[in-house]
Amino acid sequence: MALKRKAAVALSAAAALLLAIPPTASATTAPQPTTGEGGSPHGAFVRENFDRLPLGPVTAGHGWTTDTSNGSLTVAPSTTGHGRELRVRTEGNGRAFLVLSDLAPPGNSFWTRLRLRVDAFPTAPDWAHWTIAEASGSGTPTLVRPLGGQYAPSPGGNFWGVGSDLGPTGDWTAWKTSAPATADAFSCVEFHLDATDNRVTVYQDGVEKTELTVSTKQHGGTGDDFVFPRFDRLKLGWQLYQADPTPSSYEMRMDDIAVSTRRVGGCDA
C-alpha cells in the first residue's frame, strides 16, 4: 500500500508541472488554473500525443489551430507501430504549423519538448533556411526560432541553429557544424526560453547543445540586444523559405509535444 501511495504522489507531482489548455479529447492536461504576473489568469500549456484524435487531415483542435500554405497536417498511425502522430507535409517553400495561441507563460519563460523526424533536408538552393519552432508575441515584432537550421554549401550539409527575424538584431540563424541535422531519424528535442537573459537553450536526446545557446548579448545578429517579445504564440511544424528547393516537397512527423513552466524531460529514456 505504501508503494501505491508513493506512486500516486509521484504522478500528482508530475501532472502539476503542466498548465493545461482547456481540456480536450486529444490532450492530456492538468486542470489546475494558475495565475500569471499581475494576478491575471494565463493560458495553459499542453501535452499532446495525438492518440485520441481521429485519423486524417486536421485543421484545428481544442486548444490549438493550424497555419498552412502549400502544406497540410494529418493525424497518422505512428511509424513506431504504437499510437498516432502528426504528419506535416509541404510543397516547395510552403509551411504547415500546429499553432498554440493565447499563451502567457509566467515570467515570460517556458520549456517545450517534442519528438520529430524530418524525412529529408534541403540540398538546394545554397543557404536554404528552415524553421521547426517559432515563438512570437507583443511588445516587439521579434520572431524567436529555437528550432531551425540552414543548408550550408561549405562545408556541405544542414545544421541546427537558433534564429530570429523582424527584430532589432535582424534576420539570422546561428547554425553550428557541431550540430548536424540528421534526416529520416527520430530525435527528442527540447528548448528553454528564459526571459531573465533572453536565453534560448536547446537539448537533443536529453543532452544540452551548449554551442546552440543564444542570449541578450550572444547571438547571430547585429550588435543590438536580442530581446524576447511578450510571448503569446508558439508554432511547431515546418517552413522552408526559399523557392524551388531540392527536394521539391518535405515531410516530417511530430509526437509527444509538451510545453511547461518546467523541464518535462523524457528525452533520455
Secondary structure, DSSP 8 states (H G I E B T S, - for coil): -HHHHHHHHHHHHHHHT---SS--SSB-------B-GGG-B-----EE--TTS-SEE-SEETTEEEEEEEEEEEEEE-TTSSSEEEEEEEEEEEEEEEEEES---GGG-EEEEEEEEES----BSTT-EEEEEEEEEESS--EEEEEEEEEETTTTEEEEEEEEESSTT-SEEEEEEEEE--TT--EEEEEEEETTTTEEEEEETTEE-GGG-B-SSSSSS-SS-----EEEEEEEEEEE-SSS-BSSEEEEEEEEEEEESS----TT-
